[in-house]
Amino acid sequence: MGRPRTGQSRGRGPSGATSGNPRGGGSTTRERDSRGPRPRERASRDGGSDLQDRVVEIRRVAKVVKGGRRFNFSALVVVGDGKGRVGIGLGKANTVPAAITKGQERAKREMFDVPMRNTTIPHEVLGKFESSSVMLKPASEGTGVIAGGGVRAVMELAGVRDVLTKALGSTTSVNLVQATVDGLKQLRTKAQVEQTRGVKITL
């Protein structure tokens, strides 16, 4: 007859809670916090400036070569200051961090000004890129950004707080983001339209 067990069971602390044992497959709270956010949810600041970046999508591409497969990564990154300037960049590299860095650098070089009227856009516009289209409509204050995925990232980092959007055609992230940028570049303020046409516009 075996000896009866006394004391606490293995792997439990004084309060009965299971301790964080790496060999047991679990992870402690400290270990989970040290991992940081996932790359897809990343939104950081660029040094001392007001630029923020957000990774919209990360793709892994496999190329079959002699001896096996070679993997490359592409990262779609949106960079903006939240005050009317935004840009996008697609970076490709052998590792995810390198692809994100390239995407950030290209996005900063491609930044442009977005005309705004208070917290929304001046007028309705339809942006197109290949088989994707994105319709952008002004919205009253308090509506928020009615968009999803990459379209939301572009509008938020551009500083637009109230807008209605609708995606048409292909829903590929790269195409939708490019179509959104095309629509934003078509926007014109009242002063710009008056200067181009040489007439006074009364609303």
N, C-alpha and C positions, 0 to 999 in steps of 0.2 A: 504493500500500500504506500503510495507516494506521499511526500510531505505536502501539507496544505500551503497554498501561496499566501504570503503576508505582505503588507505594505502596498505600494502603488504599482500599477501595471507599467510595463515598459513603454516609453514614448509619451507619457502623460506627466504633466506638471502637477504641482500641489493642488491646483484648482480643478484638475481633471481635464483641462484643455490639451489637445494634441500639440506637442512642440514642433517647431519648424525643422524637420529633418530633411536635408537635401536628398538623402538616399531613399526616403519614403515617397518621393514623387511630388511632394507638396512644396510650397515656397512660403517664406515668412513675409510679413507686411513690408519689412525693410527691403527685402530682395525685390518685391514687386514694385515698390516706389522707385528703386534705383534704375529700373529699366527705362523710364521716361516714356513719352508718348510714342505711338506707332508712327512710322514715316508718313502714312496717309493722312494723319491728323495733325501734322506738324504745322505750327504757325509761330515763327520766331521773329525777332527784331534784328535788323542789320546794324550791328555796332551801336553808335550813338544816334543814328538817324531814325526817322519815323517809318522807314520801310518795313513792311511785313511780308512774309512769304508763306504760301500754303501749297502743299503737294496735293494735286488733284488726283493723280493716278500714277502707279508704277507698274510697268509691264516687264515680263521676262521673255526674251526671245532666244530660242535655241537654234543653233546652226550645226548641221551634221557635217563633221569633218573626218578626216582619216584618223582613226583611233578613238572616236567617240563623238560626243556633242559638246559644243562650246556655247556657253550662256552669256548673253549680254542683257543689259537693263536700260530701259528708257523711262524717264521721269518727266511728267508734265507739271510745271511749276507756275504759279501766279504770284506776281509781286506787285504791291501797291502801297501807297501811303495813307489811304483812307481819306484823302482830301482832294480827289479829282485826278489822280495820276495812277495808271495801272499798266502792266505789261505781262506777257506770257512767254514762256520759253520751254522748249523740249530738249532735254539733255540725254545723251546716250553714252554709256561707258560699260566697263566690265564689272563694276561694282555699283551697288545702290547709292552709297554716299557720293561717289564721283559723278554719277548721273544727276543727282539732285543739285550738286554744286554747279555743274554745267548749265542745268536748267535755270538756276537762279541768275547766273551771269548773263545768259541770253535774255531773260525776262527784263533785267535792269536796262539792257541796251535797247530793248523794244518798247520802253515805257512811253506813253502818250497822254495828253490831257483829255479829260472827259468833260464836255459842257454839262452843267447842271443848273437846275432851277430849284432853289432851296434844297430839299432833301430828295428830290426825284429828278428824272430826265426831262428835257424841254418838250419833247414831242414823241409821238409813236414812230417806230422804225422797225424794219425787217432786215436782219443780218443773215447773210448766206455764206456758206462754205461747202463746196462740193455738194453732197446729197443732204446736207443738214441746213435747217433754217431756224432762227430764233426770233420771235416777235417780242419786242420790248414796248411796254406801255407805261406812261406816267401814272402815278397813284397818289392819292391824297395822303397827307401826313398821318402817320400811325398805322398805315397798311402793313408796312414791313416789306421784306424782300420775298416775294412769292416766286421762288425758283428752287431748283435742286441741283446737286452735283457741282460740276464745274461752272455752270452759269451763276450759281449763288456765290461761289468763291470770287469770281471776277467782279460782280456787282458790289459785294461787301468790301473788298479791298480797294475798289475805286472810290468808295465813300458814298455810294447810293444807298439810302436807307429805306426808300419806299418805291417799289416798282412791281409791275405785273409782267410775267414772262410766260411764253408758251413755246415749247420745242416741237418742231415739225420735221418729218423725214427721219434720217438716220440719227440714232441716239448715242453714237460713239462719242466718248468724252472729248477727244481731240477735236473732232469736227464741231461739236457744240460750243466749245470754248473759242475756237476760231470764228465761228459764226457770231458769237456774242461780241467779240472784238470788232468784227466788221460792222456790226450794228452801232456800236459805240462811236466808231470813227465817222459814221454818217451823221451824227448829231450836230446840230447847229443852234446857236443861241439867237435870240431875236436881233441883237445888234449885228451879228455876222450876216444874217439874211438881209437886213436892211442895207448893209454895206455892199453886199454882192449884187443886189437888184437895183440899188440906187433909189429906193422908195421908202416912205415912212409907213410902218405897219402899225395899225391901231387894233387893239384887242378889246 
